[in-house]
Amino acid sequence: MNSEIAEKAAVMAAIKPVAVTIAPWQARLRLGFTDDGGTTRLTERSHSGPLRVQKALYPEGGQVCHAIIVHPPGGVVGGDELAIDVQVHAGARILLATPGAAKWYKANGKISKQSIQIDIGQNSSAEWLPQETIFFDAAHVQLSQVIHLAKEASYIGCDILCFGRSASGESFTTGTLSQRSTIRREGKLVWCEQGTLKGGSAAMQSAMGLAGNTVCATLIAVGKTLPESLIDALRQEGSLVLEGAGMFGVTQLKGVVVVRYLGNASEMARTLMLMAWRYLRPALTGRDAVELRIWNT
């Protein structure tokens, strides 16, 4: 009996553990939208990996197609790459959103990437209104966004970035976020913003960076130049909503409106960005801002 035990022990000792490697997700989603006699149709939908749009939605009638982009894993880990390519053909009108916050987890030595490209055709409009993005400590992330507009097209896009999970007492002390965003109309560059933020760096405390805050949000609207009275009204209401709990600003360039929030509350960022959207959407597209139920689920 003792010899059998010794033999089994020798066999078990000779078995080497096998390292299990989980391959990163390489997910791609391509969408195409076409005007069909005044109704915007989702005419192209292809994907590889975990990025999906389940169905076209029409909460405000057929003219505007709403599409909810779903990432089933629920979070992005080191080495994952997400790519979204959207074609909005002439006369089509779309609104893209996400069902929940995007979570970028610890990098584990690898860089996570996301690239978004939206091409907006003549007399078309596109709105990109995802929910907030949360960067966990030690995440290493590269974000790229490229928007192309034809003549008489309009675009509204929003990003809410949360560094660390302050509600759980977690700060963004290590890790890196690199971000680049460009917008072109008829091939001409009308907006370019890029930068890199390192966790725990001086930029997170500097007045030229986050100024010690953990949440920043930007909404960019591109189309026609808007009345100064509208911009002033937006500034005034934003200040009233904020009540000194952070910083809020609105700037209008030629055909580009930029709305910013800097503070410590994702809920405040969401409130202010949706408020700005309610001001800017009717002015740019001629359509009232319809409540986004997906943001309240």
N, C-alpha and C positions, 0 to 999 in steps of 0.2 A: 504493500500500500504506500509506504514511504517513497519507494522508487517511482511509483506512478505520479505521486505529487511532485517529486523532484523533476520528472520528465516534463510534466505540464508546465511547471514553473520555468523550465529552460526554454520551452517553446514560446511561452508568453513573453519572455524577456527578449527573444529574438525578433518579435514582431515590432516594427518601427511605426510610430504614429504617422499618419498621412496628413499633411497640411491641406486644408480645404480652402481654395481660393474662389471667392465670389466675384465674377466678372462685373465691372461697372455697367450701368444701364446706358445704352446708346439709343435715345428716343427721338423720333422725328415725326412731325405732324405738318401736313400740307393741306391748306383749305383754299377753296375757290368759291367766290360769290358772284352771282350774275343777276342782273335786273331782268325780270320776265314780265313785261307789261305793267310795271309799277310794283311788282312783288319781288323782293330779293330772295333768291334761291341759293341754298348751299349745293352747288353743282359739282364740287370736287372735294373729296375727303379721303385722304390716304395717310397711313401712319405705319411706323415701325417702332417697336418698343412701347413702353407704357405712357403714351400721350394720346388722348382720345377727345372727340366731340361726339356725344351720344346722339343728339338730334338738334334740328333747328327749332328755335322757339320764336313766337310772335306775340309777346305780351302787349305790344302797342300797335298791332295791325301788321299787314303784310309788307309794308314799305321798308321796315327795318327788321333785319334778321339778327336775333340774339343767339350767341353760341357760347356754351360754358366749356372751357378747356379743363379736362380732368387729368391729373397725374396720379394714377392709382396707388403707387407706393406711399404717397403721403409725405415724402421727404426726399432730399437729395443728399447723397453721401459722396465722399471723395472719389473722384474719377468719373462720376456720372456726367453725361452731356445731353442737354435738351436743346432741340432746334425746332422753331415754329416758323413756318413760311405761309403768309396769307396773301392771296391775290383778290383784290376788290375791283371787279371790272366796272366799266363805265355805267353810271347811273345806280349802282348798288349801294346799299347803306347797311352797315353792320355795327354791332356792339359785341365785344368779346369780354368775358369775365372769367373768374375762377371761383370754385365753390368754397374755398377756405384759404387760410394763410399758407404761403410757401415756406418750407422749413429747410434750411441748408445746414447740415450737420457737420460734425468734426471731420476734418479732411483726411486724417490717417495718412498724411504724406502725399496725397494726390489733390490735384486741382479739379474743382467742379466747374462746369461751364453751362451757360445758357445763351443762345442767340435767337433773336426775334427779328424777322423782316416782314414788313407790311407794305405792299404796293397798292396805292389807291388811285384808281382811274379817274377819268374825266367826269366831273359832276357827281362824284361819289363821296362818301364819308365813312370814316372808321373811328371807332372809340375802343380804346384798350384800357379797361378798368379792373385790373386784378386786385384781389385783397392783399393785405400786407405781406411783406417778406421778412422772415426772421432769420438772422444769422447767428447760429450758435457759436459759442466760444471755440476757437481753433479751426473754424471753417476757412477754407481758401477758395474764393469764388471769383470767376470772371463772367461779367455780364456784358452783352453786346446787343444794341438795338438800332436797327436801320429802317427809316421810314422814307418812302418815296411818294410824292404827291404829284399828280397831273394838274393841269390848270383847272381852277374852279373846284378843286377837291378840298376837303377839310379833315382835320385829325384832332382828336383829344386823347391824351394818354396820361396815365397817373401811376406813380410808384410811391409806396409807403415802405420805408426801410427801417427795421428795428434791429439794433445791435445788442445782442445778448438777450436773455430772458429776465428782465428786471423783476417781474412778479415772482420769480423763483430765486431771486438773489444772485443770478448769474450775470457777469459782465463780459463784454467782448474785449478780453485782455490780450489774446493772441489771435493770429489769423490775419487774413488779408481779403479785402474786397477791391477788385478792379472793375471799373465801369466805363463804358463808352456809348454815347448816344448821338446819332446824327439824323438830321431831317433835311431832305432836299425837295424843292419844288421845281418841276421841269428841269431837273438836273442841277439846279443851283442850290448851294448849301445855304440854308436859312437858320440852322441851329446845330451846334456841336458842343458837347460837354463830355469831358473825360477826367478821370482821376483815380487815384489809388489811396485807400485808407487802410492803415495797419492797426490791428488791435493793440491797445495800450500805448500807442504813439502819442507824441505831443499834439498831433492834429486833432485828436479826439477831445482835447481840452482847449485848444486854441480858438480864439474868436474867428479865425479864418477857416476853421473846421467845424466840428460839432459843438464846440464851446461847452463841453461837459454834458451835453444832452445825449440821449440814447435813441431818439426817433427823429427821422427827417422824412419829409414828403414833398413831392414835386408833381404838379399838374401842368402840362404844356398843351396849349390850344393853338392850332395853326389854321388860318383861313384869312378872312378879311380883317382889316383894321376896325376895331370896335370903338364906339363912342367913349370919350373920357368919362362921361357921366356914369356909364356902366362900371368902368374900372374903379371909379371913386366909391360907388355904392358897394361894390364887392369888398374893397378895402375896409370900409366902415363896418359892414356887417361882420367881417372876419375878426376885426378887433373886438367887437362886442362879444362874439362867441368865445374868443380866446380868454378874455378877462385877465390878461397879463400872465397867463400860464404858458409861457413860451413866446415864440416869435412868429409873425405871419407877415407876408409881403406879396404884393402883386406888381409885376412889371410888364409893360406892353412895349414890344419892339415893333418893327414893321411887319404886320401880319402874324406876329407871334406873341402870345400872352403866356407868362410864366407865373405860376402861383407856388409859393413856398411855405412850409411849416417846419419849425425846429423846436423840439420840446422833449417831453418824456412820456407821452401818452399816445399809444396807437389809436385809442378811441377818439381822442381829440383830432388826431391827424385825419382819421376817416371822416369825422363830422365836417371838418373844414374843406376837405377835398370834394366831398359830395355837395357841399354848399356852393363851392366854386363851379362845379359841374352844372348845377342848377341855374347859375347865372349865364354861363358861357354857352351851353348847348343850344338854347333857343336862339341866341344871337348868331351863332355860326351855322346852324343847320335848319333853323326855322321850326324845330320840334321841341315841345316841352320835355323837361326831364322827368321820366317815368321812374318811380321808385324801383330800385333794384332789389327784388326780394331775396336774391341769392346772397346779398351782403348782410341780411338779417337772419340767416339760418344758422 
